[in-house]
Amino acid sequence: MTRCWFFPATMKVRAEEDDWRVDGEKVLSPENLEIIGNALENDGPVILEHWHYRGARSPDRFIFDDLDALVDHIQSKSVIGDAFHVWSFAAVCTDQNILASGKHPDEDGCVPRNGAY
């Protein structure tokens, strides 16, 4: 007989071979919150990359323009061991880094050459 086990998304599993430590990097440390808060205030939105502990699934990426919303996401949408990377949107998303761009055409296949963007 095959058994299927259901594990809630908030399951707290700690693999001891991953060398858990009290002095490890914590995404919501006061220092990190200050850095992120300053970036939000001075540069605009940040990109949050959310890696799921032990490869539970592919990483998710979000854009935040509010520190409280970012903190709420981390506190409510993650489990122990999840990892996070934060980038300044303004620093990494520049015209020089554009992979592709364009405008959505109308029913005739036309796009505007000008416009208020």
N, C-alpha and C positions, 0 to 999 in steps of 0.2 A: 504494500500500500504506500502510495506517495503522499507525503504530508506537505502542505503548503503553510508556511508560517507567515503571519502578518506582523510586521513591526511598525509601530506608529512613527511618523516623521520626526517626532520629538524624542525618539529613543536616545538614551544616553549610554553609549558604549565607548569604553576607553580601552584601546589596545595598549597594554603596558609596554610592548616592544617599541612603541613610538617615543619612549623617553619623556614622559610628561614631567614638567618642572614648574615650580611656583614662579621662578624668575624668567620665564619665557616671554616673548613678545605678545602683547595683548592689544587687539585692534582698538578697544575702547579705553586705552590708558589715557590719563589726563594729558600727556604729551602729544599723543596722536590726535586727540580731540581738539587740542589747541591748533595743531598744524592744519587739520582739515577745516576747522572753523575759520582760520585766517585765509585759507585758500578760497573758501566760499565767499567770504566778505570782500576779498581783494581781487579775485580773478574770475569768479562766477562758478558755474556748476562743476561737480566732480564726478568721475566715473568710479563706480564700485564694482570690483570683480569678486564674486562670491564663489570660492572653491569649497566643495563638499567633502567632508572628512572621509578619508580612505576611499576616495573615488566613487562615492555613492551615486554620483551622476555628473554630467558635464557641468562646468562652471556657468554661472549666470552673471549677467552684466546689467547694471542699472546706472542711471544718471540722476543725481540728486542736486538740488539747489537749496536745500534746507538741512541743517545739521540735525535737528530733532527728527526729521523723517529718516535720515540715514541711520541714526542710532536706533530708532524704532524698528527699522528693517532688520538690523543686526540682532537686536534682542528678541524679535518675534519670529524671524524666518530662518534662524540658524540653530544648529545643535552643537554640542561641545566638540571642539576640535576643528570646526570649519575654519578656513583661512580666508583672508580678505586682502585685496590690494586696492589702493585708492590712488587715482591720478587726477591732476587738474585737467579739465576738459580743454581750457584755453592753451595749456602748454603742449598737449599732444594732438589736438584736432586743429591743425592749421591748414591754410590753403596749399602749402607745400606737401602735405600728407594726404591730400584727397586721392582716393583710388578711382572714383567714378563720380560723375555729376551729370545733371540734366534736368529737364523740366517734364512734367506730365503733359502729354499732348491732348488736344481736343479731339472730337470725333472725326475731324478731317486730317488728323496727324500733324497739326500745326502747334508750334510752341512760341511764346513771346520772346523776342530778342531783348526787350527791356522789361521793366516792371519794378514795383516797390517791394523789396525783400529785406 
